Amino acid sequence: MTRPHDPDPETTADARSKLNSRLNKSPDSKTNSNQGSNQSLNQGLSPYQSSSSDQRSTANTGGSVPHRPDHASQANHANQAELAELKAQNRALSARNKQLAELLKSSRDKLQDLNAQVEALGDPASTYGIYLGPARRGAEAEVFTSGRRMRLHVSPAVEPGTLTPGGVVRLGEGSVVVEACGYAKTGQLATLSERIGHDRAIVADMQGAEQVVHLTQGLQEKARAGDTVLIDSKAGYAFERIPKTEVNQLSLEEVPNVTYDDIGGLRTQIETIRDSVELPFTHPELYRTYDLKPPKGVLLYGPPGCGKTLIAKAVAHSLSTRIGDGGMAHFLNVKGPELLNKYVGETERRIRLIFERARELAGEGRPVIIFFDEMESIFRTRGSGVSSDMETTVVPQLLTEIDGVEDIANVIVIGATNREELIDPAILRPGRLDIKIRVDRPDRIEARDIFARYLTDSVPHGESTEALIDAAVDKLFAPRPFVKLTLVDGSEETLHYADFVSGAMIANIVDRAKKLAIKDEIDGRGRGVTAEHLRAAVRMEQDESEDMPNVSNPDEWARITGRSGKRVVAAEVL
């Protein structure tokens, strides 16, 4: 680095070059001139430069001074090479530093995770509770935990919208609510008996014990009587609706696909029930004009297999198609035997559920039909001593529910039985089951009508339909003794196979004839149902019926034949 008062190094070098040239020209005076020049030169130079010049002069003593390359250019090249090397080293160090930084960050993250795990191991165990609702103060909540109701603080980290009544919450140190965990997935099952307002309901467990519970927000719009719900009995909340309800287990709500055209030989009965059941629904204004109340119930009674159940299904289907606004009727086909339960009060509770469900559906403005098949199995005469006198409580429950239907115009009860004498008389009185329709066994004319329902043009015929029906009816009603009955007064009565004809039997005869026709077609003996097939089917049906009656209990013949009057004391199959 050049000092401010020092001569320019380039000027000094030129001066030395000129001096050396003069010295080379005068060899004789080389020494003296050289010394004088050096002294004169050194006087104008700095000590540093003088010293350097002396060294170079000393090195060049005894000869001429040779030509040397530019020192600044060499230094520049050296500096550039050194700079390039330094840059390369810098790049290598930068890459290494980057790798080390990444490794350091990864190590720091792992260390933080390990520290968090260690700290978590030192945290106290969490407890859980049921969130009941907010407290009066905003930062607190009502929580049911450890068998008691408590007011606890809520952590600021918990979003207020995640806390819903009935939901599970996690409690941290100091019993502070630190997390919302949603609704419980397990718990106790109960049956919803009745709604109380918008957010409460009465539920009953499997033993019939009732409890008032709160409904969660999701249940407030969906839950209805008869539903099976998941509850926490201690917290007093119902969380979830179980899809399969008890009412659905005991009844079918689907409208049957059965019409009056599917029923043969029962024109009189069909007309009676249509006038009694359908008119109040299709012409309610006329009933109001004449101040006439629709019937509460209808009893269909008669021998088995004669179409009682079909009539009830056809009524529901007809109502669904004849309602002015095109709505659907509801058909609750109650499975009577499943109503019975060995636990005291359970059967009565199920009856209440069915009628509660009917009232709920009727509130939508649609007709609701409650159909009890085999009604005598449930509602026997009180005091008969059957089923441990369970009917002493079951029958009053039904009477109470039927009497309660009077305020709901869209509910009607239809019962079916083949032992009407076993039903409690209080159920059959006017004002309850008002209309009683006997569905008797078909005669020859009605049997023809039933055969025509099954031997349609869609079925391959080997003969005309009329010929087939004539052959089947003649064979079916031909005199053939079946059983001899001895009555209590000693008289005897012989019954023929024709006395046991039913619509179900005719349907089975036609099915047998179709199977015989199929076998003959497979064997190549012709195509279509023939009169011979029908006669053979009638014979097969009668032969199989010989072993069906219970001759050890003559009273059963009253049920089979549909006859009433004198008691049968003995029966002999002929």
Secondary structure per residue as TSV (DSSP state, phi and psi in degrees):
chain	resnum	aa	ss	phi	psi
A	1	M	-	360.0	126.8
A	2	T	-	-79.4	130.9
A	3	R	-	-78.5	157.6
A	4	P	T	-62.1	-36.7
A	5	H	T	-98.8	-0.3
A	6	D	S	-81.9	149.4
A	7	P	-	-65.5	161.4
A	8	D	-	-67.3	131.3
A	9	P	H	-59.6	-38.0
A	10	E	H	-64.3	-39.7
A	11	T	H	-62.4	-42.2
A	12	T	H	-62.6	-42.3
A	13	A	H	-63.6	-41.1
A	14	D	H	-62.4	-39.1
A	15	A	H	-63.7	-42.5
A	16	R	H	-65.5	-36.6
A	17	S	H	-64.3	-43.9
A	18	K	H	-63.9	-39.2
A	19	L	H	-64.7	-42.2
A	20	N	H	-65.6	-34.2
A	21	S	H	-64.3	-41.2
A	22	R	H	-66.3	-37.2
A	23	L	H	-66.6	-37.9
A	24	N	H	-66.4	-33.0
A	25	K	H	-70.5	-29.3
A	26	S	-	-118.6	83.5
A	27	P	S	-68.5	-26.4
A	28	D	T	-69.2	-38.6
A	29	S	T	-101.5	30.4
A	30	K	H	-64.7	-42.2
A	31	T	H	-73.3	-48.2
A	32	N	H	-67.7	-42.9
A	33	S	H	-64.2	-38.7
A	34	N	H	-62.8	-41.0
A	35	Q	H	-68.1	-42.2
A	36	G	H	-66.4	-39.0
A	37	S	H	-65.9	-40.2
A	38	N	H	-63.1	-40.1
A	39	Q	H	-66.2	-44.7
A	40	S	H	-62.9	-37.4
A	41	L	H	-71.3	-40.1
A	42	N	H	-67.5	-24.0
A	43	Q	H	-68.2	-30.6
A	44	G	T	-93.6	6.6
A	45	L	S	-113.6	161.1
A	46	S	-	-73.7	161.2
A	47	P	H	-56.2	-41.2
A	48	Y	H	-63.6	-50.1
A	49	Q	H	-67.7	-35.5
A	50	S	H	-62.5	-44.4
A	51	S	H	-61.6	-40.9
A	52	S	H	-67.4	-40.8
A	53	S	H	-65.0	-39.2
A	54	D	H	-61.2	-41.4
A	55	Q	H	-64.3	-45.1
A	56	R	H	-66.9	-36.1
A	57	S	H	-66.2	-42.2
A	58	T	H	-62.8	-38.1
A	59	A	H	-70.4	-28.4
A	60	N	T	-96.7	6.1
A	61	T	T	-65.8	137.6
A	62	G	T	95.6	1.3
A	63	G	S	-161.0	-178.8
A	64	S	-	-79.0	154.6
A	65	V	-	-85.3	119.4
A	66	P	-	-76.7	164.4
A	67	H	-	-80.0	126.1
A	68	R	-	-111.1	148.3
A	69	P	-	-66.6	165.4
A	70	D	-	-68.2	124.6
A	71	H	H	-71.2	-34.1
A	72	A	H	-64.6	-37.9
A	73	S	H	-67.0	-40.8
A	74	Q	H	-63.6	-41.4
A	75	A	H	-64.8	-37.7
A	76	N	H	-63.6	-45.0
A	77	H	H	-61.7	-41.5
A	78	A	H	-63.8	-40.8
A	79	N	H	-66.0	-40.6
A	80	Q	H	-63.0	-43.3
A	81	A	H	-62.7	-42.2
A	82	E	H	-65.4	-38.3
A	83	L	H	-64.1	-43.4
A	84	A	H	-60.7	-40.6
A	85	E	H	-65.4	-40.7
A	86	L	H	-65.5	-40.2
A	87	K	H	-62.3	-42.5
A	88	A	H	-61.1	-44.4
A	89	Q	H	-62.5	-38.1
A	90	N	H	-64.3	-42.6
A	91	R	H	-62.4	-42.9
A	92	A	H	-62.5	-42.2
A	93	L	H	-67.1	-36.3
A	94	S	H	-63.9	-44.8
A	95	A	H	-61.2	-41.5
A	96	R	H	-66.0	-39.3
A	97	N	H	-64.6	-37.9
A	98	K	H	-63.1	-44.4
A	99	Q	H	-61.1	-42.4
A	100	L	H	-65.6	-36.4
A	101	A	H	-65.0	-42.7
A	102	E	H	-63.3	-45.3
A	103	L	H	-60.9	-39.1
A	104	L	H	-65.0	-42.4
A	105	K	H	-63.2	-44.3
A	106	S	H	-61.4	-41.6
A	107	S	H	-65.3	-39.4
A	108	R	H	-64.0	-41.4
A	109	D	H	-63.8	-43.3
A	110	K	H	-63.1	-39.2
A	111	L	H	-65.3	-40.7
A	112	Q	H	-62.9	-41.8
A	113	D	H	-61.1	-44.8
A	114	L	H	-62.7	-40.0
A	115	N	H	-64.7	-39.3
A	116	A	H	-64.7	-40.1
A	117	Q	H	-64.4	-41.5
A	118	V	H	-64.3	-42.2
A	119	E	H	-65.4	-38.3
A	120	A	H	-63.2	-36.6
A	121	L	H	-63.6	-26.9
A	122	G	H	-87.2	-8.5
A	123	D	S	-71.7	152.7
A	124	P	-	-72.1	158.5
A	125	A	-	-66.5	141.7
A	126	S	-	-84.1	146.1
A	127	T	E	-115.6	164.7
A	128	Y	E	-126.0	155.5
A	129	G	E	-152.6	178.5
A	130	I	E	-107.3	122.5
A	131	Y	E	-73.3	120.5
A	132	L	E	-95.4	-28.9
A	133	G	E	154.9	170.3
A	134	P	E	-73.1	150.5
A	135	A	-	-83.6	176.3
A	136	R	S	-64.7	-33.4
A	137	R	S	-90.4	139.1
A	138	G	T	-61.7	-32.8
A	139	A	T	-89.5	12.8
A	140	E	E	-125.8	161.9
A	141	A	E	-143.1	151.0
A	142	E	E	-89.2	121.8
A	143	V	E	-132.1	136.6
A	144	F	E	-98.4	114.9
A	145	T	E	-149.1	146.2
A	146	S	T	56.5	34.4
A	147	G	T	78.2	13.8
A	148	R	E	-147.7	158.5
A	149	R	E	-88.9	128.8
A	150	M	E	-134.2	151.6
A	151	R	E	-103.6	117.2
A	152	L	E	-124.3	156.0
A	153	H	E	-76.5	152.2
A	154	V	B	-112.6	130.1
A	155	S	-	-64.1	141.1
A	156	P	T	-61.9	-21.0
A	157	A	T	-73.7	-12.4
A	158	V	S	-86.5	124.7
A	159	E	-	-69.5	128.8
A	160	P	G	-59.3	-33.7
A	161	G	G	-68.5	-17.2
A	162	T	G	-81.7	-14.1
A	163	L	-	-90.1	113.0
A	164	T	-	-122.0	140.4
A	165	P	T	-56.6	132.6
A	166	G	T	91.8	-9.2
A	167	G	-	-82.7	158.5
A	168	V	E	-84.7	136.4
A	169	V	E	-125.7	150.1
A	170	R	E	-100.8	136.3
A	171	L	E	-108.1	128.0
A	172	G	-	-92.9	-155.1
A	173	E	T	-64.1	135.2
A	174	G	T	76.9	16.1
A	175	S	S	57.4	43.2
A	176	V	-	-97.0	134.8
A	177	V	E	-69.7	116.0
A	178	V	E	-115.5	-12.3
A	179	E	E	-160.5	141.0
A	180	A	E	-97.1	127.7
A	181	C	-	-113.3	13.1
A	182	G	-	77.7	-166.4
A	183	Y	-	-90.2	153.9
A	184	A	-	-69.6	143.3
A	185	K	S	-98.4	-11.0
A	186	T	-	-130.5	160.6
A	187	G	-	162.6	-156.2
A	188	Q	E	-96.0	140.4
A	189	L	E	-93.5	140.6
A	190	A	E	-146.9	161.8
A	191	T	E	-105.4	128.8
A	192	L	E	-75.4	116.3
A	193	S	E	-89.4	-41.2
A	194	E	E	-160.2	140.9
A	195	R	E	-82.3	142.3
A	196	I	E	-122.9	102.4
A	197	G	T	68.4	-150.4
A	198	H	T	-91.8	-33.1
A	199	D	T	-122.4	12.0
A	200	R	E	-132.4	161.1
A	201	A	E	-158.3	157.9
A	202	I	E	-97.4	125.7
A	203	V	E	-121.2	155.9
A	204	A	E	-130.7	135.7
A	205	D	-	-83.0	-173.2
A	206	M	T	-65.3	-23.9
A	207	Q	T	-89.5	0.5
A	208	G	-	89.2	-1.1
A	209	A	-	-69.2	127.4
A	210	E	E	-97.2	153.0
A	211	Q	E	-153.7	143.8
A	212	V	E	-92.8	126.9
A	213	V	E	-129.4	159.6
A	214	H	E	-85.0	147.3
A	215	L	E	-100.5	132.6
A	216	T	-	-66.9	167.2
A	217	Q	T	-59.0	-37.2
A	218	G	T	-69.4	-23.7
A	219	L	T	-92.1	-17.2
A	220	Q	T	-62.8	-27.4
A	221	E	T	-100.4	-19.8
A	222	K	T	-101.9	-36.4
A	223	A	-	-65.4	141.6
A	224	R	-	-147.5	168.7
A	225	A	T	-60.1	136.3
A	226	G	T	94.9	-11.2
A	227	D	-	-73.2	146.4
A	228	T	E	-92.4	125.2
A	229	V	E	-124.7	154.0
A	230	L	E	-93.6	124.0
A	231	I	E	-129.7	159.8
A	232	D	E	-112.8	102.4
A	233	S	T	-63.8	-32.4
A	234	K	T	-74.3	-43.1
A	235	A	T	-76.4	-22.3
A	236	G	T	77.3	39.5
A	237	Y	E	-132.4	142.5
A	238	A	E	-105.4	126.2
A	239	F	E	-98.8	-43.2
A	240	E	E	-143.4	146.0
A	241	R	E	-94.8	122.3
A	242	I	E	-80.8	128.3
A	243	P	S	-55.1	-43.4
A	244	K	S	-85.7	109.7
A	245	T	-	-91.5	162.2
A	246	E	H	-68.6	-36.0
A	247	V	H	-64.0	-39.8
A	248	N	H	-65.3	-28.8
A	249	Q	H	-69.9	-31.0
A	250	L	H	-96.0	-12.4
A	251	S	-	-147.1	161.9
A	252	L	-	-117.6	128.2
A	253	E	-	-96.9	-7.1
A	254	E	S	-68.6	142.0
A	255	V	-	-76.3	121.1
A	256	P	-	-65.8	147.6
A	257	N	-	-92.0	59.1
A	258	V	-	-126.0	129.9
A	259	T	-	-113.6	170.1
A	260	Y	G	-65.1	-26.2
A	261	D	G	-68.3	-20.8
A	262	D	G	-80.2	-7.3
A	263	I	-	-108.0	124.4
A	264	G	-	-110.3	146.3
A	265	G	S	78.7	10.6
A	266	L	-	-129.1	42.8
A	267	R	H	-63.2	-43.2
A	268	T	H	-63.3	-45.8
A	269	Q	H	-65.0	-39.9
A	270	I	H	-65.5	-42.0
A	271	E	H	-63.6	-39.6
A	272	T	H	-64.4	-46.7
A	273	I	H	-71.7	-30.9
A	274	R	I	-65.9	-41.0
A	275	D	I	-66.5	-33.1
A	276	S	I	-83.2	-37.0
A	277	V	I	-101.6	-46.2
A	278	E	I	-77.9	-36.9
A	279	L	H	-58.6	-43.0
A	280	P	H	-60.6	-27.7
A	281	F	H	-87.1	-35.3
A	282	T	H	-85.5	-25.6
A	283	H	-	-132.4	61.8
A	284	P	H	-66.5	-29.5
A	285	E	H	-65.0	-36.2
A	286	L	H	-67.5	-38.6
A	287	Y	H	-64.8	-37.3
A	288	R	H	-69.3	-35.8
A	289	T	H	-63.4	-42.1
A	290	Y	T	-89.8	6.8
A	291	D	T	52.6	46.9
A	292	L	-	-113.7	126.9
A	293	K	-	-89.1	139.4
A	294	P	-	-68.3	156.0
A	295	P	-	-67.9	148.0
A	296	K	S	-82.1	-31.3
A	297	G	E	-157.6	160.5
A	298	V	E	-133.1	138.1
A	299	L	E	-112.0	121.9
A	300	L	E	-104.0	117.9
A	301	Y	E	-132.1	156.5
A	302	G	S	149.4	-179.7
A	303	P	S	-60.1	156.7
A	304	P	T	-69.0	150.7
A	305	G	T	79.3	15.9
A	306	C	S	-105.8	4.8
A	307	G	S	107.9	16.5
A	308	K	H	-66.0	-46.9
A	309	T	H	-66.1	-38.2
A	310	L	H	-62.1	-39.3
A	311	I	H	-62.4	-45.2
A	312	A	H	-61.3	-41.4
A	313	K	H	-66.9	-39.1
A	314	A	H	-65.8	-33.7
A	315	V	H	-61.8	-47.1
A	316	A	H	-61.4	-42.9
A	317	H	H	-66.6	-40.6
A	318	S	H	-65.0	-41.2
A	319	L	H	-62.5	-37.6
A	320	S	H	-65.1	-31.0
A	321	T	H	-91.4	-18.2
A	322	R	H	-103.1	-7.3
A	323	I	-	-65.1	135.8
A	324	G	T	-58.3	-37.4
A	325	D	T	-89.4	6.8
A	326	G	-	75.7	14.0
A	327	G	-	-77.0	169.9
A	328	M	-	-100.6	139.1
A	329	A	-	-83.1	157.5
A	330	H	E	-107.6	134.3
A	331	F	E	-121.6	105.4
A	332	L	E	-93.8	96.3
A	333	N	E	-87.0	95.2
A	334	V	E	-76.0	127.3
A	335	K	-	-85.6	95.1
A	336	G	H	-51.9	-52.5
A	337	P	H	-58.5	-28.6
A	338	E	H	-77.1	-10.9
A	339	L	H	-69.9	-31.0
A	340	L	-	-69.9	135.7
A	341	N	-	-143.6	141.8
A	342	K	S	-71.8	-20.5
A	343	Y	S	-78.2	139.5
A	344	V	T	-64.1	129.0
A	345	G	T	84.1	-8.2
A	346	E	H	-72.1	-40.9
A	347	T	H	-63.0	-42.2
A	348	E	H	-63.0	-38.7
A	349	R	H	-63.9	-39.8
A	350	R	H	-66.9	-36.7
A	351	I	H	-63.0	-42.0
A	352	R	H	-60.9	-40.4
A	353	L	H	-62.5	-41.8
A	354	I	H	-63.2	-45.6
A	355	F	H	-70.9	-31.9
A	356	E	H	-64.5	-40.9
A	357	R	H	-63.7	-40.5
A	358	A	H	-63.1	-42.6
A	359	R	H	-63.4	-38.0
A	360	E	H	-64.3	-44.2
A	361	L	H	-67.6	-38.1
A	362	A	H	-66.0	-26.2
A	363	G	T	-63.6	-17.4
A	364	E	T	-81.4	-1.0
A	365	G	T	86.1	14.1
A	366	R	-	-107.0	144.9
A	367	P	-	-64.9	140.9
A	368	V	E	-126.2	124.6
A	369	I	E	-111.9	122.3
A	370	I	E	-101.1	112.9
A	371	F	E	-108.3	119.2
A	372	F	E	-104.5	106.9
A	373	D	S	-86.8	148.2
A	374	E	S	51.9	56.5
A	375	M	G	-63.7	-29.4
A	376	E	G	-67.4	-19.1
A	377	S	G	-73.2	-17.3
A	378	I	T	-111.7	-43.3
A	379	F	S	-112.8	60.1
A	380	R	B	-72.9	164.6
A	381	T	-	-60.5	131.9
A	382	R	T	-67.0	137.9
A	383	G	T	87.5	4.3
A	384	S	S	-76.4	-12.7
A	385	G	-	78.0	15.5
A	386	V	-	-97.4	141.8
A	387	S	G	56.9	41.6
A	388	S	G	57.8	35.9
A	389	D	G	58.4	29.3
A	390	M	T	-64.3	-28.1
A	391	E	H	-64.6	-16.6
A	392	T	H	-65.9	-20.7
A	393	T	H	-110.8	-29.4
A	394	V	H	-71.2	-45.4
A	395	V	H	-61.2	-47.8
A	396	P	H	-59.0	-33.8
A	397	Q	H	-63.4	-43.0
A	398	L	H	-64.6	-42.2
A	399	L	H	-61.2	-40.4
A	400	T	H	-63.0	-43.3
A	401	E	H	-68.1	-40.5
A	402	I	H	-65.0	-41.7
A	403	D	H	-65.4	-27.0
A	404	G	H	-78.6	-11.8
A	405	V	G	-73.5	-15.3
A	406	E	G	-59.5	-25.2
A	407	D	G	-86.1	-4.9
A	408	I	-	-118.3	114.0
A	409	A	T	-79.3	-8.9
A	410	N	T	-105.2	10.9
A	411	V	E	-115.3	132.6
A	412	I	E	-139.2	142.2
A	413	V	E	-103.9	129.5
A	414	I	E	-120.8	122.9
A	415	G	E	-113.1	147.4
A	416	A	E	-129.4	137.5
A	417	T	E	-157.4	154.0
A	418	N	S	-112.9	7.4
A	419	R	-	-135.7	69.0
A	420	E	G	-65.5	-23.0
A	421	E	G	-70.0	-16.3
A	422	L	G	-88.5	-12.7
A	423	I	B	-77.6	139.7
A	424	D	-	-57.8	131.0
A	425	P	H	-59.6	-27.3
A	426	A	H	-63.7	-27.9
A	427	I	H	-74.4	-30.7
A	428	L	H	-87.7	-7.5
A	429	R	S	-68.7	157.4
A	430	P	T	-59.4	142.7
A	431	G	T	100.3	-11.7
A	432	R	T	-122.4	-87.6
A	433	L	S	-95.0	85.7
A	434	D	-	-66.4	-40.0
A	435	I	E	-109.8	131.6
A	436	K	E	-122.4	122.3
A	437	I	E	-121.9	122.3
A	438	R	E	-88.3	127.4
A	439	V	-	-106.9	98.6
A	440	D	-	-92.6	174.3
A	441	R	-	-69.3	146.3
A	442	P	-	-73.6	146.3
A	443	D	-	-91.8	-166.9
A	444	R	H	-62.9	-43.4
A	445	I	H	-65.9	-45.4
A	446	E	H	-67.4	-32.9
A	447	A	H	-64.6	-38.1
A	448	R	H	-62.2	-42.4
A	449	D	H	-62.1	-38.6
A	450	I	H	-69.2	-42.4
A	451	F	H	-58.9	-37.2
A	452	A	H	-65.5	-25.7
A	453	R	H	-69.8	-26.3
A	454	Y	H	-104.5	-31.2
A	455	L	S	-92.1	68.3
A	456	T	-	-84.9	173.5
A	457	D	T	-68.3	-18.8
A	458	S	T	-72.5	-15.9
A	459	V	S	-90.3	129.3
A	460	P	-	-58.1	129.3
A	461	H	B	-114.6	135.2
A	462	G	S	-86.3	-16.8
A	463	E	S	-138.7	176.9
A	464	S	-	-67.8	156.6
A	465	T	H	-62.9	-40.9
A	466	E	H	-62.2	-41.9
A	467	A	H	-64.5	-39.3
A	468	L	H	-65.4	-44.0
A	469	I	H	-66.3	-42.1
A	470	D	H	-59.6	-44.5
A	471	A	H	-64.4	-41.5
A	472	A	H	-68.0	-43.1
A	473	V	H	-67.5	-41.3
A	474	D	H	-62.1	-42.8
A	475	K	H	-68.2	-39.3
A	476	L	H	-68.2	-36.9
A	477	F	T	-101.3	13.2
A	478	A	S	-67.9	143.5
A	479	P	-	-60.7	123.4
A	480	R	-	-155.9	105.3
A	481	P	E	-59.6	140.3
A	482	F	E	-116.3	-53.8
A	483	V	E	-148.4	147.5
A	484	K	E	-110.7	122.1
A	485	L	E	-103.0	139.1
A	486	T	E	-109.9	121.6
A	487	L	E	-88.3	170.6
A	488	V	T	-65.4	-26.4
A	489	D	T	-86.9	5.4
A	490	G	S	93.4	-11.3
A	491	S	-	-73.3	159.5
A	492	E	E	-122.1	151.4
A	493	E	E	-142.7	130.5
A	494	T	E	-101.3	127.7
A	495	L	E	-106.2	141.1
A	496	H	E	-102.9	167.6
A	497	Y	G	-60.6	-29.8
A	498	A	G	-64.0	-21.8
A	499	D	G	-76.2	-6.4
A	500	F	G	-115.6	14.2
A	501	V	-	-67.9	139.4
A	502	S	-	-144.0	165.0
A	503	G	H	-62.6	-37.0
A	504	A	H	-65.5	-36.7
A	505	M	H	-65.5	-42.2
A	506	I	H	-63.3	-41.9
A	507	A	H	-60.9	-39.2
A	508	N	H	-69.3	-35.7
A	509	I	H	-62.7	-45.2
A	510	V	H	-62.4	-41.1
A	511	D	H	-62.3	-39.5
A	512	R	H	-63.4	-42.9
A	513	A	H	-63.2	-38.3
A	514	K	H	-64.1	-40.3
A	515	K	H	-64.2	-41.0
A	516	L	H	-62.6	-40.0
A	517	A	H	-64.6	-38.8
A	518	I	H	-63.7	-43.7
A	519	K	H	-61.8	-42.7
A	520	D	H	-64.5	-38.3
A	521	E	H	-67.4	-36.4
A	522	I	H	-64.5	-39.1
A	523	D	T	-81.0	-1.9
A	524	G	T	79.7	25.8
A	525	R	S	-102.7	26.3
A	526	G	-	116.3	172.7
A	527	R	S	-129.9	140.7
A	528	G	S	99.3	161.4
A	529	V	B	-79.0	133.4
A	530	T	-	-116.6	169.9
A	531	A	H	-63.1	-33.6
A	532	E	H	-66.4	-37.9
A	533	H	H	-60.3	-42.2
A	534	L	H	-67.9	-40.9
A	535	R	H	-63.3	-43.7
A	536	A	H	-63.1	-38.1
A	537	A	H	-65.6	-38.9
A	538	V	H	-63.1	-44.0
A	539	R	H	-62.3	-44.2
A	540	M	H	-63.1	-41.0
A	541	E	H	-64.2	-41.8
A	542	Q	H	-68.5	-39.1
A	543	D	H	-64.5	-38.9
A	544	E	H	-70.5	-21.7
A	545	S	G	-78.7	-11.5
A	546	E	G	-64.8	-33.4
A	547	D	G	-91.8	-2.3
A	548	M	-	-78.4	-41.0
A	549	P	S	-64.5	146.1
A	550	N	-	-94.8	95.4
A	551	V	T	-74.0	-15.8
A	552	S	T	-75.2	-17.5
A	553	N	-	-125.4	90.3
A	554	P	T	-61.7	-25.2
A	555	D	T	-63.3	-22.1
A	556	E	H	-65.7	-20.5
A	557	W	H	-68.8	-26.9
A	558	A	H	-63.5	-37.3
A	559	R	H	-71.5	-39.2
A	560	I	H	-70.9	-44.5
A	561	T	H	-83.8	-20.2
A	562	G	-	77.0	14.5
A	563	R	-	-93.2	150.3
A	564	S	-	-131.9	159.3
A	565	G	S	133.5	-124.4
A	566	K	S	-69.5	143.5
A	567	R	-	-73.3	139.9
A	568	V	E	-87.6	124.3
A	569	V	E	-103.6	-18.7
A	570	A	E	-154.4	149.7
A	571	A	E	-142.8	135.1
A	572	E	E	-130.3	118.8
A	573	V	E	-76.2	126.2
A	574	L	-	-85.5	360.0
